[in-house]
Amino acid sequence: MTQPAGQWDDLTTRLVSAAVLGAVGLGLVWLGGICFHIFVALACGIMIWELARMLGGGPEATWLALAAGAALFVAGEIPGGFALPLLVAPALFGLGRLEKNRTIYALYTVMIMLAGYGLMILRDDFGFIWLLWLVCIVMVADVMGYFAGRFIGGPKFWPKVSPKKTWSGTVAGWIGAAIVAVAFIAATGTGIELIGISIAIAMAGQLGDIAESAVKRKCAVKDSSSLIPGHGGLFDRFDALLGASVFLLLVEQIVDFPPPPIL
């Protein structure tokens, strides 16, 4: 079926923005260490600023973002047991600063903080290759979902919350995650359980995307901000990565990661 030309008007802008952001992000992931920690803290702080503004915050949104970014950076530099209070404190701080939507702010702020911390831990403890794996899953699932949704279309996944998402795009994202897993198994010799983990990570990323869409719909906004041409804000761009990172934190506690090869 031929798609209306207007459906592709934003593709060039999206691709250019994604390429620039991806190149910068990949370089910082490669560097790791304090440079990567600063990048993650800055990105999470901006996302919390976008969240607070969507939920009705005014000047206090800036202070909440600065406090959250600083707390996340410090959390990444100290042992995990001492880091936990810093990951929760920005959510509590916002409860006393915002006039409405406090519960939504608190829940999403905790998710952003945990996701950012999870990315730091993944890079520090497991290395560049496994953070690259996580990012590849999210990116491939997003790209395959985008094109499958445009070319195939079909029934909507959850039209009241995210009217553009289709079941064809959702399933294409799972297939993309499996393809990424197979490539990393071949490259690293990791066990085949990585396929199941990768598909589950893609699902968690899709949930993160849907959760952000629900907030935007509640707040009656199209994008979390206009910082990234063609993509909206950082929250729009990294919502799936947030869900994937938080889920991977849980995965690391209950299964062997990365999965050992089957002898």
C-alpha positions in Angstrom: 0.0 0.0 0.0 1.4 3.4 -0.9 1.7 5.7 2.0 0.8 9.5 1.8 3.9 11.6 1.3 3.2 13.6 4.4 3.9 10.5 6.5 7.6 10.7 5.5 8.1 14.5 5.7 10.0 14.3 9.0 12.2 11.3 8.0 15.3 13.3 6.9 15.2 15.6 10.0 14.8 12.5 12.2 17.7 10.7 10.6 20.1 13.7 10.8 19.2 14.4 14.4 19.6 10.7 15.3 22.9 10.5 13.5 24.4 13.5 15.4 23.0 12.4 18.7 24.1 8.8 18.1 27.7 9.8 17.2 28.1 12.0 20.3 26.5 9.3 22.5 28.6 6.5 21.0 31.8 8.5 21.5 31.0 9.0 25.2 30.0 5.4 25.7 33.4 4.4 24.2 35.2 6.8 26.6 33.3 5.6 29.6 34.3 6.7 33.1 33.6 10.2 34.3 32.9 11.6 30.8 30.1 9.1 30.4 28.8 9.7 33.9 28.6 13.4 33.2 26.8 12.8 30.0 24.2 10.5 31.7 23.7 12.9 34.6 23.2 15.8 32.2 20.8 13.9 30.0 18.7 12.6 33.0 18.7 16.1 34.5 17.3 17.5 31.2 14.7 14.8 31.0 13.5 15.6 34.6 13.4 19.3 33.5 11.2 18.3 30.6 9.0 16.1 32.8 8.5 18.8 35.5 7.6 21.4 32.8 5.1 19.0 31.2 3.5 18.4 34.6 2.9 22.1 35.2 6.2 23.1 36.8 7.6 26.6 36.3 11.0 28.0 37.4 11.2 25.1 39.9 11.7 22.7 37.0 15.2 24.0 36.5 16.1 23.5 40.2 14.6 20.0 40.2 16.7 19.2 37.1 19.9 20.5 38.6 19.4 18.7 41.9 18.6 15.4 40.1 21.6 15.7 37.7 24.0 16.4 40.6 22.5 13.6 42.7 22.8 11.1 39.9 26.4 12.1 39.1 27.4 11.6 42.8 25.5 8.3 42.9 27.6 7.0 40.1 30.8 7.8 41.9 30.1 6.1 45.2 29.2 2.5 46.3 25.7 1.3 45.5 24.4 1.1 49.1 25.2 4.8 49.6 23.9 5.7 46.1 20.3 4.5 46.7 19.1 7.5 48.8 20.5 9.9 46.1 18.4 8.1 43.5 15.2 8.6 45.4 15.8 12.1 46.9 15.0 14.1 43.7 11.5 12.5 43.6 10.8 13.5 47.2 12.2 16.9 46.6 9.8 17.4 43.7 6.8 16.5 45.9 7.3 19.6 47.9 7.9 21.9 44.9 5.2 21.0 42.4 1.6 22.1 42.9 0.0 19.3 40.9 0.8 15.9 39.3 3.2 15.1 42.2 2.7 11.3 42.1 3.4 11.1 38.4 6.5 13.3 38.8 7.8 11.1 41.7 7.3 7.8 39.9 8.8 9.0 36.6 11.7 10.7 38.3 12.6 7.5 40.2 12.5 5.7 36.8 14.8 8.2 35.2 17.2 8.1 38.1 17.3 4.3 38.2 17.7 4.1 34.4 20.6 6.6 34.4 22.3 4.7 37.3 21.7 1.4 35.5 23.5 2.8 32.4 26.5 3.9 34.5 26.7 0.5 36.1 26.4 -1.4 32.8 29.2 0.6 31.3 31.4 0.4 34.4 30.9 -3.3 35.3 30.2 -4.9 32.0 32.1 -2.8 29.5 31.5 -1.0 26.3 30.2 -4.0 24.4 27.2 -4.7 26.6 26.1 -1.1 26.7 26.4 -1.1 23.0 24.2 -4.2 22.9 21.5 -2.4 25.0 21.6 0.7 22.8 21.4 -1.5 19.6 18.3 -3.3 20.9 16.5 -0.1 21.6 17.6 1.6 18.3 16.9 -1.5 16.1 13.5 -2.1 17.7 12.6 1.6 17.2 13.7 1.7 13.6 12.1 -1.6 12.6 8.9 -0.6 14.5 8.9 2.7 12.7 9.2 1.3 9.2 6.9 -1.7 9.8 4.3 0.6 11.1 4.6 2.9 8.1 4.8 0.1 5.4 2.5 -2.6 6.9 0.3 -0.6 9.3 -2.6 -2.6 10.6 -4.3 -2.7 14.0 -3.2 -0.1 16.5 -1.4 -1.3 19.7 -3.1 1.2 22.1 -4.7 4.0 20.2 -6.0 5.9 23.2 -2.4 6.3 24.5 -0.2 6.1 21.5 -2.2 6.4 18.3 0.7 5.9 15.9 1.9 2.6 17.3 0.7 -0.6 15.5 1.0 -4.3 16.3 3.1 -4.8 13.2 5.6 -2.3 14.5 5.6 -3.8 17.9 6.3 -7.3 16.7 8.9 -6.0 14.2 10.7 -4.5 17.2 10.8 -7.9 18.9 12.2 -9.5 15.7 14.8 -6.7 15.5 15.9 -7.4 19.1 16.3 -11.1 18.3 18.5 -10.2 15.3 20.7 -8.0 17.5 21.0 -10.9 20.0 22.1 -13.4 17.4 24.7 -10.9 16.1 26.1 -10.4 19.6 26.1 -14.2 20.4 28.1 -14.7 17.2 30.5 -11.9 18.2 31.0 -12.7 21.9 30.2 -16.5 22.3 27.5 -15.6 24.8 24.7 -18.2 25.6 21.6 -18.3 23.5 19.6 -17.1 26.5 20.6 -13.7 25.3 17.9 -13.9 22.6 15.1 -14.2 25.2 16.7 -11.4 27.3 17.0 -9.2 24.3 13.3 -9.6 23.3 12.3 -8.9 26.9 14.5 -5.8 26.9 12.8 -4.6 23.7 9.4 -5.1 25.3 10.5 -3.1 28.4 11.7 -0.4 26.0 8.3 -0.3 24.3 6.7 0.0 27.7 8.9 2.9 28.5 7.8 4.5 25.3 4.1 3.9 26.0 4.5 5.2 29.5 6.0 8.5 28.3 3.2 8.7 25.7 0.7 8.4 28.5 2.2 11.3 30.3 2.2 13.5 27.2 -1.4 12.6 26.5 -2.4 13.5 30.1 -0.6 16.8 29.7 -2.0 17.4 26.2 1.5 18.0 24.7 2.9 16.5 21.5 6.6 16.5 22.6 8.3 16.7 25.9 10.3 19.7 24.5 11.8 20.9 21.2 15.4 20.4 22.0 16.0 17.7 19.2 14.8 18.6 15.7 12.4 15.9 14.4 12.4 14.0 17.8 11.1 16.6 20.3 12.9 16.3 23.6 15.4 14.0 25.2 12.5 12.3 27.0 10.9 11.6 23.7 14.2 10.2 22.3 15.3 8.1 25.3 12.0 6.9 26.8 12.5 3.4 25.5 16.1 3.3 26.7 14.9 4.3 30.2 12.5 1.3 30.3 15.2 -1.0 28.9 17.8 0.1 31.4 15.5 -0.2 34.4 14.5 -3.7 33.3 18.1 -4.7 32.8 18.9 -3.7 36.4 16.2 -6.3 37.5 17.5 -8.9 35.0 21.0 -8.7 36.4 19.7 -9.6 39.8 17.8 -12.8 38.8 19.7 -14.3 35.9 23.3 -14.7 34.9 24.3 -11.8 32.8 25.8 -12.0 30.3 24.5 -15.6 29.8 27.4 -18.1 29.8 27.8 -20.2 26.7 26.3 -23.7 26.6 29.1 -26.2 26.6 
